[in-house]
Amino acid sequence: MADKHTETFEIAIIGLGPVGATLANLLGQMGVSTVVLELSDEISPLPRAVAFDDEVMRIFQSFGLSDAMEKVAEVGEGAKFVDTDNKTLVYWERPMVRSSNGWFVNYRFNQPELEKILRDSLARLPSVSIKLGSEVVDLKQIGEEVEIVFVQGEREQKLRAAYVVGCDGGRSFVRQKMSVKFEDLGFHEEWLIIDLLLPERDVDPDRFTYHYCGFPRTGSKVFVGSKRKRWELRMNEADDRKTIQSPDVIWDILKPWIKPPEAEIERTALYTFHSTIAEKWRTGRVFLAGDAAHQTPPFMAQGMCAGIRDASNLAWKLEQVLRQGAPDQLLDTYESERSPHVREYINMTIEFGNLINNTAKSVTSGNPTNIGGGQQTVAQLRPKLGLGISAGDTSKRGRLLPQFLLENGRLLDDVTGYRCALLLAQGSADKFDFSLLSDFSDVGVQVIDAPGHGAQYWLEDADAVAVLVGADRNVIGTARAVQDIAQLHPSNWLFR
Ligand SMILES: Cc1cc2nc3c(=O)[nH]c(=O)nc-3n(C[C@H](O)[C@H](O)[C@H](O)COP(=O)(O)OP(=O)(O)OC[C@H]3O[C@@H](n4cnc5c(N)ncnc54)[C@H](O)[C@@H]3O)c2cc1C
């Protein structure tokens, strides 16, 4: 029995990086009582993520932060992988138009600024408590709860939660405590990261990301908004690890591109990039998310993005089990859906790494098109979720539903927020029993029965009169006829 003074929450999140903070925002928005324990008092100032994608902006939209994110992010252009003759081996296209998700495919930003927005937003959520300067040192499953031991200041304290999510980064204590090993996908390299601050707004019209493949110093150059430039460079055998971050060595390395009066060094770091996936993402009431569950080199800018997708996949399922009477099996679909999805990104990232390292001249992922002369174009990867929740007709299952403009002129996700949604084709709501609609809304599914032209066209193309999506906007299933709509109800979901 827990001491009656032990604080108890529905969810405890360990780690307040971008993934823990996103998860806390999503849970808090649903009113789920959540505590976040974070080792550090401050946001990490390290040079880490600089780009996120349209799907992640859509997730930020689902909890009301897309406006704030747009203020600190700049739309990014495509990426070119060039060889020493300046020939583009692979061009990763990112059209400067909005995708079916309603956002641009690439945004450039500074990770500490993004994390600040995520943290500030938690202050408006009364069900979320944050304990900074709190290192979790033990976890114990006791009946229907997990006891968490943490040290704040000098004092060891305890609290309890029905579920725990370890968002505690690549060296995850939670993963170690769960005795979960990483599957090694084979790419491990030491890289030097340099962020430069520009004295004036950068007006260079060429804003592509460049990956320099097979150069004596291989690496990448990225624009990070108009004030900052990033170089990510692979360490060579002969490099002296002790002196490489000193300003004179840095400027010597950057000589081919930029010189001191043009910028100042903001920060540097040495990292070893890894490519790994946890062999298990759940043990009983404890889950892993973000870097704690998977790690990838940054060549596709997908590490944080994948973690934010984890949060979006897991939060609503936890709420369904805690509040809507959904079966525990629903929580197993978190790993089965997310793990194969993130694996596709890591595999393509490794292909990009091989290109940069000159051990490959082309890629096979990203739907490549050979355009002649040993050159390829590749598109944004859009993997399907792994096996998991399904209902009704599953031909569209596991894919993101586009963000349609609804009949009332509003965007789909602005109307639904972070909730499951049932979209009914024009006229189909008139043909069935209205009590069915309340069966859906009673378990937190938003019903939309005038979805507008885009959705109508999508439904016709899918030969469907209704589509059900999870709160993460992935399709769970469709109904071909009005009498099949009941099959989409959560009580009829299959988990496999
Ligand atoms: C050079 C570089 C470039 C990158 N570029 C991109 C990019 O462009 N796009 C992209 O999507 N990703 C990128 N990434 C990856 C991205 O930075 C990470 O995937 C992301 O920060 C992971 O977020 P997280 O919340 O899972 O973990 P973290 O950000 O590592 O946060 C984990 C938190 O847990 C806390 N913690 C740890 N142990 C405990 C404990 N025992 N108790 C309490 N708290 C604890 C830590 O203090 C930390 O705050 C890049 C990474 C690097 C290194």
PDBQT file of the ligand as one rigid body, heavy atoms in Angstrom, charges set to zero:
ROOT
HETATM    1  C1  LIG A 501      23.913  17.067 -33.908  1.00  0.00    +0.000 C 
HETATM    2  C2  LIG A 501      22.497  16.626 -33.839  1.00  0.00    +0.000 A 
HETATM    3  C3  LIG A 501      21.605  17.068 -34.807  1.00  0.00    +0.000 A 
HETATM    4  C4  LIG A 501      20.286  16.661 -34.771  1.00  0.00    +0.000 A 
HETATM    5  N1  LIG A 501      19.425  17.112 -35.729  1.00  0.00    +0.000 NA
HETATM    6  C5  LIG A 501      18.133  16.743 -35.688  1.00  0.00    +0.000 A 
HETATM    7  C6  LIG A 501      17.204  17.313 -36.587  1.00  0.00    +0.000 A 
HETATM    8  O1  LIG A 501      17.544  18.182 -37.385  1.00  0.00    +0.000 OA
HETATM    9  N2  LIG A 501      15.904  16.905 -36.529  1.00  0.00    +0.000 N 
HETATM   10  C7  LIG A 501      15.490  15.986 -35.608  1.00  0.00    +0.000 A 
HETATM   11  O2  LIG A 501      14.303  15.632 -35.629  1.00  0.00    +0.000 OA
HETATM   12  N3  LIG A 501      16.343  15.474 -34.702  1.00  0.00    +0.000 NA
HETATM   13  C8  LIG A 501      17.643  15.840 -34.701  1.00  0.00    +0.000 A 
HETATM   14  N4  LIG A 501      18.495  15.395 -33.744  1.00  0.00    +0.000 N 
HETATM   15  C9  LIG A 501      18.006  14.473 -32.695  1.00  0.00    +0.000 C 
HETATM   16  C10 LIG A 501      17.288  15.195 -31.544  1.00  0.00    +0.000 C 
HETATM   17  O3  LIG A 501      18.075  16.203 -31.009  1.00  0.00    +0.000 OA
HETATM   18  C11 LIG A 501      16.945  14.150 -30.489  1.00  0.00    +0.000 C 
HETATM   19  O4  LIG A 501      16.313  13.055 -31.131  1.00  0.00    +0.000 OA
HETATM   20  C12 LIG A 501      15.997  14.713 -29.430  1.00  0.00    +0.000 C 
HETATM   21  O5  LIG A 501      16.611  15.699 -28.658  1.00  0.00    +0.000 OA
HETATM   22  C13 LIG A 501      15.542  13.582 -28.519  1.00  0.00    +0.000 C 
HETATM   23  O6  LIG A 501      14.593  14.090 -27.654  1.00  0.00    +0.000 OA
HETATM   24  P1  LIG A 501      14.209  13.277 -26.328  1.00  0.00    +0.000 P 
HETATM   25  O7  LIG A 501      13.216  14.138 -25.629  1.00  0.00    +0.000 OA
HETATM   26  O8  LIG A 501      13.862  11.878 -26.680  1.00  0.00    +0.000 OA
HETATM   27  O9  LIG A 501      15.565  13.166 -25.496  1.00  0.00    +0.000 OA
HETATM   28  P2  LIG A 501      16.479  14.325 -24.894  1.00  0.00    +0.000 P 
HETATM   29  O10 LIG A 501      16.344  15.579 -25.663  1.00  0.00    +0.000 OA
HETATM   30  O11 LIG A 501      17.830  13.745 -24.757  1.00  0.00    +0.000 OA
HETATM   31  O12 LIG A 501      15.851  14.578 -23.459  1.00  0.00    +0.000 OA
HETATM   32  C14 LIG A 501      15.969  13.616 -22.436  1.00  0.00    +0.000 C 
HETATM   33  C15 LIG A 501      15.763  14.334 -21.100  1.00  0.00    +0.000 C 
HETATM   34  O13 LIG A 501      15.727  13.351 -20.058  1.00  0.00    +0.000 OA
HETATM   35  C16 LIG A 501      16.423  13.867 -18.929  1.00  0.00    +0.000 C 
HETATM   36  N5  LIG A 501      16.857  12.723 -18.102  1.00  0.00    +0.000 N 
HETATM   37  C17 LIG A 501      17.772  11.784 -18.415  1.00  0.00    +0.000 A 
HETATM   38  N6  LIG A 501      17.884  10.891 -17.408  1.00  0.00    +0.000 NA
HETATM   39  C18 LIG A 501      17.012  11.284 -16.451  1.00  0.00    +0.000 A 
HETATM   40  C19 LIG A 501      16.674  10.758 -15.164  1.00  0.00    +0.000 A 
HETATM   41  N7  LIG A 501      17.240   9.645 -14.659  1.00  0.00    +0.000 N 
HETATM   42  N8  LIG A 501      15.760  11.415 -14.426  1.00  0.00    +0.000 NA
HETATM   43  C20 LIG A 501      15.154  12.535 -14.908  1.00  0.00    +0.000 A 
HETATM   44  N9  LIG A 501      15.454  13.065 -16.119  1.00  0.00    +0.000 NA
HETATM   45  C21 LIG A 501      16.363  12.445 -16.881  1.00  0.00    +0.000 A 
HETATM   46  C22 LIG A 501      17.589  14.649 -19.552  1.00  0.00    +0.000 C 
HETATM   47  O14 LIG A 501      18.103  15.599 -18.657  1.00  0.00    +0.000 OA
HETATM   48  C23 LIG A 501      16.914  15.274 -20.771  1.00  0.00    +0.000 C 
HETATM   49  O15 LIG A 501      16.394  16.555 -20.493  1.00  0.00    +0.000 OA
HETATM   50  C24 LIG A 501      19.832  15.787 -33.751  1.00  0.00    +0.000 A 
HETATM   51  C25 LIG A 501      20.717  15.354 -32.761  1.00  0.00    +0.000 A 
HETATM   52  C26 LIG A 501      22.041  15.782 -32.796  1.00  0.00    +0.000 A 
HETATM   53  C27 LIG A 501      22.959  15.324 -31.724  1.00  0.00    +0.000 C 
ENDROOT
TORSDOF 0
